[in-house]
Amino acid sequence: MKAKVSLVAVAVTLVAAGPAAAWGDLGHEVTGLIAYGRLTPAAKVKVDALLAADSDGLTAPDFASRTTWADKYRTGHRETAA
């Protein structure tokens, strides 16, 4: 029953929602930090190592900042916007 109520609530929200507005950097960072917090300790070590080895200077090398990388890259490369 609880699952049905949740499903109906999600469906109503999706139907009632207007056009989505972009979240911007903060939205990406918050989502990234939630995802990072759900990683296993071993996965965090691997992700941190990948970020430390990445020399791209477009964003800071921490996980939250890297969540905005695609938007930062798109700014200078409009051909990727679509």
PDB file of N, CA, C and O in Angstrom:
ATOM      1  N   MET A   1       0.829  -1.195   0.000  1.00  0.00           N
ATOM      2  CA  MET A   1       0.000   0.000   0.000  1.00  0.00           C
ATOM      3  C   MET A   1       0.871   1.256   0.000  1.00  0.00           C
ATOM      4  O   MET A   1       0.604   2.210  -0.731  1.00  0.00           O
ATOM      5  N   LYS A   2       1.917   1.242   0.831  1.00  0.00           N
ATOM      6  CA  LYS A   2       2.798   2.403   0.930  1.00  0.00           C
ATOM      7  C   LYS A   2       3.485   2.664  -0.409  1.00  0.00           C
ATOM      8  O   LYS A   2       3.673   3.816  -0.800  1.00  0.00           O
ATOM      9  N   ALA A   3       3.858   1.594  -1.109  1.00  0.00           N
ATOM     10  CA  ALA A   3       4.507   1.735  -2.409  1.00  0.00           C
ATOM     11  C   ALA A   3       3.548   2.348  -3.425  1.00  0.00           C
ATOM     12  O   ALA A   3       3.956   3.162  -4.254  1.00  0.00           O
ATOM     13  N   LYS A   4       2.278   1.961  -3.362  1.00  0.00           N
ATOM     14  CA  LYS A   4       1.281   2.512  -4.297  1.00  0.00           C
ATOM     15  C   LYS A   4       1.073   4.005  -4.052  1.00  0.00           C
ATOM     16  O   LYS A   4       0.963   4.791  -4.993  1.00  0.00           O
ATOM     17  N   VAL A   5       1.022   4.380  -2.791  1.00  0.00           N
ATOM     18  CA  VAL A   5       0.850   5.795  -2.449  1.00  0.00           C
ATOM     19  C   VAL A   5       2.056   6.596  -2.943  1.00  0.00           C
ATOM     20  O   VAL A   5       1.901   7.689  -3.488  1.00  0.00           O
ATOM     21  N   SER A   6       3.244   6.053  -2.751  1.00  0.00           N
ATOM     22  CA  SER A   6       4.449   6.734  -3.225  1.00  0.00           C
ATOM     23  C   SER A   6       4.441   6.859  -4.741  1.00  0.00           C
ATOM     24  O   SER A   6       4.788   7.909  -5.282  1.00  0.00           O
ATOM     25  N   LEU A   7       4.051   5.805  -5.417  1.00  0.00           N
ATOM     26  CA  LEU A   7       4.000   5.822  -6.872  1.00  0.00           C
ATOM     27  C   LEU A   7       3.004   6.858  -7.375  1.00  0.00           C
ATOM     28  O   LEU A   7       3.295   7.596  -8.317  1.00  0.00           O
ATOM     29  N   VAL A   8       1.844   6.917  -6.759  1.00  0.00           N
ATOM     30  CA  VAL A   8       0.835   7.911  -7.141  1.00  0.00           C
ATOM     31  C   VAL A   8       1.360   9.323  -6.876  1.00  0.00           C
ATOM     32  O   VAL A   8       1.156  10.219  -7.695  1.00  0.00           O
ATOM     33  N   ALA A   9       2.022   9.527  -5.760  1.00  0.00           N
ATOM     34  CA  ALA A   9       2.561  10.852  -5.427  1.00  0.00           C
ATOM     35  C   ALA A   9       3.595  11.279  -6.461  1.00  0.00           C
ATOM     36  O   ALA A   9       3.602  12.434  -6.888  1.00  0.00           O
ATOM     37  N   VAL A  10       4.460  10.366  -6.862  1.00  0.00           N
ATOM     38  CA  VAL A  10       5.470  10.681  -7.878  1.00  0.00           C
ATOM     39  C   VAL A  10       4.800  10.994  -9.203  1.00  0.00           C
ATOM     40  O   VAL A  10       5.176  11.954  -9.876  1.00  0.00           O
ATOM     41  N   ALA A  11       3.808  10.194  -9.589  1.00  0.00           N
ATOM     42  CA  ALA A  11       3.112  10.408 -10.857  1.00  0.00           C
ATOM     43  C   ALA A  11       2.416  11.768 -10.880  1.00  0.00           C
ATOM     44  O   ALA A  11       2.494  12.490 -11.874  1.00  0.00           O
ATOM     45  N   VAL A  12       1.745  12.113  -9.804  1.00  0.00           N
ATOM     46  CA  VAL A  12       1.055  13.409  -9.731  1.00  0.00           C
ATOM     47  C   VAL A  12       2.062  14.549  -9.812  1.00  0.00           C
ATOM     48  O   VAL A  12       1.826  15.546 -10.494  1.00  0.00           O
ATOM     49  N   THR A  13       3.165  14.402  -9.127  1.00  0.00           N
ATOM     50  CA  THR A  13       4.210  15.436  -9.157  1.00  0.00           C
ATOM     51  C   THR A  13       4.748  15.626 -10.571  1.00  0.00           C
ATOM     52  O   THR A  13       4.925  16.756 -11.027  1.00  0.00           O
ATOM     53  N   LEU A  14       5.006  14.524 -11.257  1.00  0.00           N
ATOM     54  CA  LEU A  14       5.529  14.619 -12.616  1.00  0.00           C
ATOM     55  C   LEU A  14       4.532  15.244 -13.573  1.00  0.00           C
ATOM     56  O   LEU A  14       4.910  16.039 -14.434  1.00  0.00           O
ATOM     57  N   VAL A  15       3.278  14.897 -13.432  1.00  0.00           N
ATOM     58  CA  VAL A  15       2.243  15.454 -14.307  1.00  0.00           C
ATOM     59  C   VAL A  15       2.035  16.937 -14.021  1.00  0.00           C
ATOM     60  O   VAL A  15       1.842  17.728 -14.945  1.00  0.00           O
ATOM     61  N   ALA A  16       2.072  17.312 -12.760  1.00  0.00           N
ATOM     62  CA  ALA A  16       1.811  18.692 -12.366  1.00  0.00           C
ATOM     63  C   ALA A  16       3.012  19.611 -12.558  1.00  0.00           C
ATOM     64  O   ALA A  16       2.861  20.832 -12.580  1.00  0.00           O
ATOM     65  N   ALA A  17       4.186  19.042 -12.696  1.00  0.00           N
ATOM     66  CA  ALA A  17       5.397  19.858 -12.802  1.00  0.00           C
ATOM     67  C   ALA A  17       5.422  20.613 -14.130  1.00  0.00           C
ATOM     68  O   ALA A  17       5.064  20.075 -15.177  1.00  0.00           O
ATOM     69  N   GLY A  18       5.843  21.838 -14.060  1.00  0.00           N
ATOM     70  CA  GLY A  18       6.031  22.626 -15.264  1.00  0.00           C
ATOM     71  C   GLY A  18       7.393  22.324 -15.862  1.00  0.00           C
ATOM     72  O   GLY A  18       8.054  21.366 -15.459  1.00  0.00           O
ATOM     73  N   PRO A  19       7.808  23.125 -16.807  1.00  0.00           N
ATOM     74  CA  PRO A  19       9.133  22.919 -17.390  1.00  0.00           C
ATOM     75  C   PRO A  19      10.211  22.963 -16.297  1.00  0.00           C
ATOM     76  O   PRO A  19      10.170  23.804 -15.398  1.00  0.00           O
ATOM     77  N   ALA A  20      11.148  22.064 -16.393  1.00  0.00           N
ATOM     78  CA  ALA A  20      12.208  21.996 -15.388  1.00  0.00           C
ATOM     79  C   ALA A  20      13.182  23.152 -15.566  1.00  0.00           C
ATOM     80  O   ALA A  20      13.560  23.491 -16.687  1.00  0.00           O
ATOM     81  N   ALA A  21      13.573  23.736 -14.485  1.00  0.00           N
ATOM     82  CA  ALA A  21      14.587  24.782 -14.517  1.00  0.00           C
ATOM     83  C   ALA A  21      15.928  24.143 -14.156  1.00  0.00           C
ATOM     84  O   ALA A  21      15.985  23.223 -13.339  1.00  0.00           O
ATOM     85  N   ALA A  22      16.976  24.623 -14.754  1.00  0.00           N
ATOM     86  CA  ALA A  22      18.298  24.090 -14.457  1.00  0.00           C
ATOM     87  C   ALA A  22      18.651  24.354 -12.999  1.00  0.00           C
ATOM     88  O   ALA A  22      18.298  25.394 -12.443  1.00  0.00           O
ATOM     89  N   TRP A  23      19.338  23.420 -12.397  1.00  0.00           N
ATOM     90  CA  TRP A  23      19.714  23.548 -10.997  1.00  0.00           C
ATOM     91  C   TRP A  23      20.930  24.416 -10.797  1.00  0.00           C
ATOM     92  O   TRP A  23      21.124  24.965  -9.713  1.00  0.00           O
ATOM     93  N   GLY A  24      21.739  24.550 -11.798  1.00  0.00           N
ATOM     94  CA  GLY A  24      22.968  25.303 -11.636  1.00  0.00           C
ATOM     95  C   GLY A  24      23.995  24.507 -10.857  1.00  0.00           C
ATOM     96  O   GLY A  24      23.793  23.329 -10.566  1.00  0.00           O
ATOM     97  N   ASP A  25      25.094  25.156 -10.523  1.00  0.00           N
ATOM     98  CA  ASP A  25      26.198  24.483  -9.849  1.00  0.00           C
ATOM     99  C   ASP A  25      25.784  23.879  -8.506  1.00  0.00           C
ATOM    100  O   ASP A  25      26.150  22.747  -8.188  1.00  0.00           O
ATOM    101  N   LEU A  26      25.029  24.632  -7.731  1.00  0.00           N
ATOM    102  CA  LEU A  26      24.656  24.145  -6.402  1.00  0.00           C
ATOM    103  C   LEU A  26      23.876  22.844  -6.476  1.00  0.00           C
ATOM    104  O   LEU A  26      24.144  21.919  -5.709  1.00  0.00           O
ATOM    105  N   GLY A  27      22.925  22.758  -7.379  1.00  0.00           N
ATOM    106  CA  GLY A  27      22.137  21.540  -7.521  1.00  0.00           C
ATOM    107  C   GLY A  27      22.992  20.352  -7.911  1.00  0.00           C
ATOM    108  O   GLY A  27      22.822  19.254  -7.382  1.00  0.00           O
ATOM    109  N   HIS A  28      23.918  20.574  -8.844  1.00  0.00           N
ATOM    110  CA  HIS A  28      24.814  19.490  -9.243  1.00  0.00           C
ATOM    111  C   HIS A  28      25.707  19.064  -8.076  1.00  0.00           C
ATOM    112  O   HIS A  28      25.915  17.873  -7.846  1.00  0.00           O
ATOM    113  N   GLU A  29      26.221  20.027  -7.359  1.00  0.00           N
ATOM    114  CA  GLU A  29      27.128  19.713  -6.251  1.00  0.00           C
ATOM    115  C   GLU A  29      26.415  18.958  -5.135  1.00  0.00           C
ATOM    116  O   GLU A  29      26.957  17.998  -4.587  1.00  0.00           O
ATOM    117  N   VAL A  30      25.211  19.386  -4.801  1.00  0.00           N
ATOM    118  CA  VAL A  30      24.443  18.708  -3.747  1.00  0.00           C
ATOM    119  C   VAL A  30      24.158  17.268  -4.165  1.00  0.00           C
ATOM    120  O   VAL A  30      24.343  16.343  -3.375  1.00  0.00           O
ATOM    121  N   THR A  31      23.710  17.077  -5.400  1.00  0.00           N
ATOM    122  CA  THR A  31      23.434  15.735  -5.897  1.00  0.00           C
ATOM    123  C   THR A  31      24.699  14.889  -5.883  1.00  0.00           C
ATOM    124  O   THR A  31      24.667  13.719  -5.501  1.00  0.00           O
ATOM    125  N   GLY A  32      25.813  15.485  -6.300  1.00  0.00           N
ATOM    126  CA  GLY A  32      27.082  14.770  -6.288  1.00  0.00           C
ATOM    127  C   GLY A  32      27.520  14.370  -4.896  1.00  0.00           C
ATOM    128  O   GLY A  32      28.020  13.263  -4.694  1.00  0.00           O
ATOM    129  N   LEU A  33      27.338  15.253  -3.939  1.00  0.00           N
ATOM    130  CA  LEU A  33      27.726  14.939  -2.565  1.00  0.00           C
ATOM    131  C   LEU A  33      26.849  13.840  -1.963  1.00  0.00           C
ATOM    132  O   LEU A  33      27.323  13.015  -1.183  1.00  0.00           O
ATOM    133  N   ILE A  34      25.577  13.837  -2.330  1.00  0.00           N
ATOM    134  CA  ILE A  34      24.703  12.750  -1.877  1.00  0.00           C
ATOM    135  C   ILE A  34      25.197  11.430  -2.473  1.00  0.00           C
ATOM    136  O   ILE A  34      25.303  10.427  -1.768  1.00  0.00           O
ATOM    137  N   ALA A  35      25.497  11.437  -3.767  1.00  0.00           N
ATOM    138  CA  ALA A  35      25.995  10.220  -4.418  1.00  0.00           C
ATOM    139  C   ALA A  35      27.320   9.780  -3.809  1.00  0.00           C
ATOM    140  O   ALA A  35      27.520   8.593  -3.550  1.00  0.00           O
ATOM    141  N   TYR A  36      28.220  10.720  -3.581  1.00  0.00           N
ATOM    142  CA  TYR A  36      29.527  10.398  -3.005  1.00  0.00           C
ATOM    143  C   TYR A  36      29.358   9.771  -1.622  1.00  0.00           C
ATOM    144  O   TYR A  36      30.060   8.822  -1.273  1.00  0.00           O
ATOM    145  N   GLY A  37      28.438  10.299  -0.854  1.00  0.00           N
ATOM    146  CA  GLY A  37      28.183   9.769   0.483  1.00  0.00           C
ATOM    147  C   GLY A  37      27.662   8.343   0.471  1.00  0.00           C
ATOM    148  O   GLY A  37      27.770   7.636   1.473  1.00  0.00           O
ATOM    149  N   ARG A  38      27.099   7.913  -0.645  1.00  0.00           N
ATOM    150  CA  ARG A  38      26.558   6.556  -0.746  1.00  0.00           C
ATOM    151  C   ARG A  38      27.575   5.548  -1.297  1.00  0.00           C
ATOM    152  O   ARG A  38      27.286   4.354  -1.371  1.00  0.00           O
ATOM    153  N   LEU A  39      28.759   6.025  -1.680  1.00  0.00           N
ATOM    154  CA  LEU A  39      29.787   5.121  -2.171  1.00  0.00           C
ATOM    155  C   LEU A  39      30.372   4.298  -1.023  1.00  0.00           C
ATOM    156  O   LEU A  39      30.384   4.728   0.130  1.00  0.00           O
ATOM    157  N   THR A  40      30.846   3.128  -1.362  1.00  0.00           N
ATOM    158  CA  THR A  40      31.555   2.320  -0.365  1.00  0.00           C
ATOM    159  C   THR A  40      32.909   2.976  -0.114  1.00  0.00           C
ATOM    160  O   THR A  40      33.382   3.749  -0.947  1.00  0.00           O
ATOM    161  N   PRO A  41      33.531   2.683   1.006  1.00  0.00           N
ATOM    162  CA  PRO A  41      34.868   3.242   1.259  1.00  0.00           C
ATOM    163  C   PRO A  41      35.866   2.899   0.152  1.00  0.00           C
ATOM    164  O   PRO A  41      36.685   3.739  -0.223  1.00  0.00           O
ATOM    165  N   ALA A  42      35.806   1.688  -0.367  1.00  0.00           N
ATOM    166  CA  ALA A  42      36.724   1.293  -1.439  1.00  0.00           C
ATOM    167  C   ALA A  42      36.467   2.108  -2.712  1.00  0.00           C
ATOM    168  O   ALA A  42      37.405   2.519  -3.395  1.00  0.00           O
ATOM    169  N   ALA A  43      35.200   2.332  -3.017  1.00  0.00           N
ATOM    170  CA  ALA A  43      34.864   3.126  -4.204  1.00  0.00           C
ATOM    171  C   ALA A  43      35.324   4.576  -4.031  1.00  0.00           C
ATOM    172  O   ALA A  43      35.801   5.195  -4.982  1.00  0.00           O
ATOM    173  N   LYS A  44      35.179   5.114  -2.819  1.00  0.00           N
ATOM    174  CA  LYS A  44      35.637   6.478  -2.560  1.00  0.00           C
ATOM    175  C   LYS A  44      37.138   6.613  -2.791  1.00  0.00           C
ATOM    176  O   LYS A  44      37.601   7.610  -3.346  1.00  0.00           O
ATOM    177  N   VAL A  45      37.893   5.606  -2.363  1.00  0.00           N
ATOM    178  CA  VAL A  45      39.345   5.633  -2.561  1.00  0.00           C
ATOM    179  C   VAL A  45      39.655   5.673  -4.058  1.00  0.00           C
ATOM    180  O   VAL A  45      40.515   6.439  -4.492  1.00  0.00           O
ATOM    181  N   LYS A  46      38.964   4.859  -4.840  1.00  0.00           N
ATOM    182  CA  LYS A  46      39.203   4.821  -6.287  1.00  0.00           C
ATOM    183  C   LYS A  46      38.802   6.135  -6.949  1.00  0.00           C
ATOM    184  O   LYS A  46      39.534   6.661  -7.787  1.00  0.00           O
ATOM    185  N   VAL A  47      37.644   6.662  -6.574  1.00  0.00           N
ATOM    186  CA  VAL A  47      37.181   7.937  -7.144  1.00  0.00           C
ATOM    187  C   VAL A  47      38.148   9.053  -6.793  1.00  0.00           C
ATOM    188  O   VAL A  47      38.512   9.857  -7.651  1.00  0.00           O
ATOM    189  N   ASP A  48      38.565   9.107  -5.540  1.00  0.00           N
ATOM    190  CA  ASP A  48      39.505  10.141  -5.109  1.00  0.00           C
ATOM    191  C   ASP A  48      40.828  10.040  -5.872  1.00  0.00           C
ATOM    192  O   ASP A  48      41.431  11.054  -6.222  1.00  0.00           O
ATOM    193  N   ALA A  49      41.270   8.813  -6.124  1.00  0.00           N
ATOM    194  CA  ALA A  49      42.513   8.613  -6.879  1.00  0.00           C
ATOM    195  C   ALA A  49      42.354   9.084  -8.322  1.00  0.00           C
ATOM    196  O   ALA A  49      43.253   9.716  -8.877  1.00  0.00           O
ATOM    197  N   LEU A  50      41.218   8.778  -8.923  1.00  0.00           N
ATOM    198  CA  LEU A  50      40.959   9.245 -10.291  1.00  0.00           C
ATOM    199  C   LEU A  50      40.949  10.775 -10.356  1.00  0.00           C
ATOM    200  O   LEU A  50      41.531  11.370 -11.262  1.00  0.00           O
ATOM    201  N   LEU A  51      40.291  11.392  -9.400  1.00  0.00           N
ATOM    202  CA  LEU A  51      40.223  12.857  -9.383  1.00  0.00           C
ATOM    203  C   LEU A  51      41.602  13.473  -9.141  1.00  0.00           C
ATOM    204  O   LEU A  51      41.937  14.491  -9.748  1.00  0.00           O
ATOM    205  N   ALA A  52      42.386  12.880  -8.279  1.00  0.00           N
ATOM    206  CA  ALA A  52      43.727  13.395  -7.989  1.00  0.00           C
ATOM    207  C   ALA A  52      44.640  13.280  -9.204  1.00  0.00           C
ATOM    208  O   ALA A  52      45.528  14.111  -9.394  1.00  0.00           O
ATOM    209  N   ALA A  53      44.428  12.262 -10.021  1.00  0.00           N
ATOM    210  CA  ALA A  53      45.267  12.050 -11.202  1.00  0.00           C
ATOM    211  C   ALA A  53      44.839  12.902 -12.386  1.00  0.00           C
ATOM    212  O   ALA A  53      45.595  13.051 -13.346  1.00  0.00           O
ATOM    213  N   ASP A  54      43.646  13.458 -12.330  1.00  0.00           N
ATOM    214  CA  ASP A  54      43.118  14.251 -13.442  1.00  0.00           C
ATOM    215  C   ASP A  54      43.689  15.664 -13.380  1.00  0.00           C
ATOM    216  O   ASP A  54      43.509  16.371 -12.389  1.00  0.00           O
ATOM    217  N   SER A  55      44.367  16.064 -14.429  1.00  0.00           N
ATOM    218  CA  SER A  55      45.021  17.380 -14.430  1.00  0.00           C
ATOM    219  C   SER A  55      44.174  18.473 -15.074  1.00  0.00           C
ATOM    220  O   SER A  55      44.634  19.608 -15.199  1.00  0.00           O
ATOM    221  N   ASP A  56      42.959  18.159 -15.481  1.00  0.00           N
ATOM    222  CA  ASP A  56      42.089  19.154 -16.085  1.00  0.00           C
ATOM    223  C   ASP A  56      41.820  20.275 -15.084  1.00  0.00           C
ATOM    224  O   ASP A  56      41.397  20.009 -13.959  1.00  0.00           O
ATOM    225  N   GLY A  57      42.055  21.497 -15.472  1.00  0.00           N
ATOM    226  CA  GLY A  57      41.896  22.625 -14.564  1.00  0.00           C
ATOM    227  C   GLY A  57      40.576  23.357 -14.691  1.00  0.00           C
ATOM    228  O   GLY A  57      40.408  24.436 -14.123  1.00  0.00           O
ATOM    229  N   LEU A  58      39.631  22.779 -15.433  1.00  0.00           N
ATOM    230  CA  LEU A  58      38.353  23.459 -15.643  1.00  0.00           C
ATOM    231  C   LEU A  58      37.564  23.627 -14.347  1.00  0.00           C
ATOM    232  O   LEU A  58      36.891  24.637 -14.145  1.00  0.00           O
ATOM    233  N   THR A  59      37.655  22.629 -13.474  1.00  0.00           N
ATOM    234  CA  THR A  59      37.015  22.697 -12.156  1.00  0.00           C
ATOM    235  C   THR A  59      38.004  22.200 -11.119  1.00  0.00           C
ATOM    236  O   THR A  59      38.996  21.553 -11.455  1.00  0.00           O
ATOM    237  N   ALA A  60      37.732  22.501  -9.870  1.00  0.00           N
ATOM    238  CA  ALA A  60      38.586  22.006  -8.789  1.00  0.00           C
ATOM    239  C   ALA A  60      38.523  20.473  -8.774  1.00  0.00           C
ATOM    240  O   ALA A  60      37.518  19.896  -9.189  1.00  0.00           O
ATOM    241  N   PRO A  61      39.577  19.814  -8.303  1.00  0.00           N
ATOM    242  CA  PRO A  61      39.633  18.357  -8.387  1.00  0.00           C
ATOM    243  C   PRO A  61      38.853  17.595  -7.312  1.00  0.00           C
ATOM    244  O   PRO A  61      39.049  16.390  -7.159  1.00  0.00           O
ATOM    245  N   ASP A  62      37.978  18.267  -6.570  1.00  0.00           N
ATOM    246  CA  ASP A  62      37.176  17.540  -5.588  1.00  0.00           C
ATOM    247  C   ASP A  62      35.880  17.049  -6.249  1.00  0.00           C
ATOM    248  O   ASP A  62      35.462  17.568  -7.284  1.00  0.00           O
ATOM    249  N   PHE A  63      35.268  16.063  -5.643  1.00  0.00           N
ATOM    250  CA  PHE A  63      34.106  15.409  -6.236  1.00  0.00           C
ATOM    251  C   PHE A  63      32.969  16.391  -6.507  1.00  0.00           C
ATOM    252  O   PHE A  63      32.391  16.376  -7.595  1.00  0.00           O
ATOM    253  N   ALA A  64      32.642  17.232  -5.549  1.00  0.00           N
ATOM    254  CA  ALA A  64      31.521  18.163  -5.723  1.00  0.00           C
ATOM    255  C   ALA A  64      31.775  19.118  -6.883  1.00  0.00           C
ATOM    256  O   ALA A  64      30.871  19.370  -7.679  1.00  0.00           O
ATOM    257  N   SER A  65      32.965  19.644  -6.990  1.00  0.00           N
ATOM    258  CA  SER A  65      33.272  20.574  -8.080  1.00  0.00           C
ATOM    259  C   SER A  65      33.223  19.890  -9.432  1.00  0.00           C
ATOM    260  O   SER A  65      32.785  20.484 -10.417  1.00  0.00           O
ATOM    261  N   ARG A  66      33.670  18.645  -9.484  1.00  0.00           N
ATOM    262  CA  ARG A  66      33.682  17.916 -10.756  1.00  0.00           C
ATOM    263  C   ARG A  66      32.282  17.635 -11.277  1.00  0.00           C
ATOM    264  O   ARG A  66      32.117  17.344 -12.462  1.00  0.00           O
ATOM    265  N   THR A  67      31.270  17.715 -10.420  1.00  0.00           N
ATOM    266  CA  THR A  67      29.903  17.505 -10.888  1.00  0.00           C
ATOM    267  C   THR A  67      29.455  18.619 -11.826  1.00  0.00           C
ATOM    268  O   THR A  67      28.469  18.463 -12.547  1.00  0.00           O
ATOM    269  N   THR A  68      30.159  19.725 -11.822  1.00  0.00           N
ATOM    270  CA  THR A  68      29.803  20.858 -12.686  1.00  0.00           C
ATOM    271  C   THR A  68      30.665  20.907 -13.947  1.00  0.00           C
ATOM    272  O   THR A  68      30.513  21.813 -14.767  1.00  0.00           O
ATOM    273  N   TRP A  69      31.569  19.935 -14.107  1.00  0.00           N
ATOM    274  CA  TRP A  69      32.532  19.958 -15.206  1.00  0.00           C
ATOM    275  C   TRP A  69      31.861  20.066 -16.566  1.00  0.00           C
ATOM    276  O   TRP A  69      32.270  20.890 -17.384  1.00  0.00           O
ATOM    277  N   ALA A  70      30.843  19.257 -16.829  1.00  0.00           N
ATOM    278  CA  ALA A  70      30.207  19.248 -18.148  1.00  0.00           C
ATOM    279  C   ALA A  70      29.610  20.613 -18.485  1.00  0.00           C
ATOM    280  O   ALA A  70      29.698  21.062 -19.628  1.00  0.00           O
ATOM    281  N   ASP A  71      29.007  21.270 -17.504  1.00  0.00           N
ATOM    282  CA  ASP A  71      28.446  22.604 -17.760  1.00  0.00           C
ATOM    283  C   ASP A  71      29.545  23.619 -18.030  1.00  0.00           C
ATOM    284  O   ASP A  71      29.393  24.488 -18.889  1.00  0.00           O
ATOM    285  N   LYS A  72      30.639  23.516 -17.310  1.00  0.00           N
ATOM    286  CA  LYS A  72      31.757  24.435 -17.544  1.00  0.00           C
ATOM    287  C   LYS A  72      32.356  24.205 -18.930  1.00  0.00           C
ATOM    288  O   LYS A  72      32.683  25.162 -19.633  1.00  0.00           O
ATOM    289  N   TYR A  73      32.499  22.947 -19.321  1.00  0.00           N
ATOM    290  CA  TYR A  73      33.050  22.614 -20.635  1.00  0.00           C
ATOM    291  C   TYR A  73      32.122  23.112 -21.741  1.00  0.00           C
ATOM    292  O   TYR A  73      32.582  23.661 -22.742  1.00  0.00           O
ATOM    293  N   ARG A  74      30.819  22.919 -21.558  1.00  0.00           N
ATOM    294  CA  ARG A  74      29.833  23.318 -22.561  1.00  0.00           C
ATOM    295  C   ARG A  74      29.895  24.809 -22.854  1.00  0.00           C
ATOM    296  O   ARG A  74      29.654  25.230 -23.986  1.00  0.00           O
ATOM    297  N   THR A  75      30.214  25.609 -21.848  1.00  0.00           N
ATOM    298  CA  THR A  75      30.265  27.062 -22.033  1.00  0.00           C
ATOM    299  C   THR A  75      31.228  27.446 -23.152  1.00  0.00           C
ATOM    300  O   THR A  75      30.935  28.352 -23.933  1.00  0.00           O
ATOM    301  N   GLY A  76      32.356  26.778 -23.238  1.00  0.00           N
ATOM    302  CA  GLY A  76      33.335  27.083 -24.276  1.00  0.00           C
ATOM    303  C   GLY A  76      33.209  26.230 -25.515  1.00  0.00           C
ATOM    304  O   GLY A  76      33.922  26.441 -26.496  1.00  0.00           O
ATOM    305  N   HIS A  77      32.312  25.270 -25.478  1.00  0.00           N
ATOM    306  CA  HIS A  77      32.138  24.340 -26.599  1.00  0.00           C
ATOM    307  C   HIS A  77      30.661  24.187 -26.896  1.00  0.00           C
ATOM    308  O   HIS A  77      30.065  23.158 -26.577  1.00  0.00           O
ATOM    309  N   ARG A  78      30.072  25.188 -27.497  1.00  0.00           N
ATOM    310  CA  ARG A  78      28.633  25.203 -27.728  1.00  0.00           C
ATOM    311  C   ARG A  78      28.143  24.026 -28.566  1.00  0.00           C
ATOM    312  O   ARG A  78      26.964  23.677 -28.519  1.00  0.00           O
ATOM    313  N   GLU A  79      29.047  23.414 -29.334  1.00  0.00           N
ATOM    314  CA  GLU A  79      28.635  22.269 -30.159  1.00  0.00           C
ATOM    315  C   GLU A  79      28.203  21.078 -29.300  1.00  0.00           C
ATOM    316  O   GLU A  79      27.573  20.148 -29.805  1.00  0.00           O
ATOM    317  N   THR A  80      28.537  21.100 -28.013  1.00  0.00           N
ATOM    318  CA  THR A  80      28.166  19.998 -27.126  1.00  0.00           C
ATOM    319  C   THR A  80      26.874  20.282 -26.363  1.00  0.00           C
ATOM    320  O   THR A  80      26.409  19.422 -25.615  1.00  0.00           O
ATOM    321  N   ALA A  81      26.293  21.445 -26.529  1.00  0.00           N
ATOM    322  CA  ALA A  81      25.138  21.863 -25.731  1.00  0.00           C
ATOM    323  C   ALA A  81      23.917  20.991 -25.938  1.00  0.00           C
ATOM    324  O   ALA A  81      23.160  20.747 -24.998  1.00  0.00           O
ATOM    325  N   ALA A  82      23.720  20.523 -27.146  1.00  0.00           N
ATOM    326  CA  ALA A  82      22.520  19.717 -27.418  1.00  0.00           C
ATOM    327  C   ALA A  82      22.654  18.349 -26.774  1.00  0.00           C
ATOM    328  O   ALA A  82      21.749  17.522 -26.887  1.00  0.00           O
TER     329      ALA A  82
END
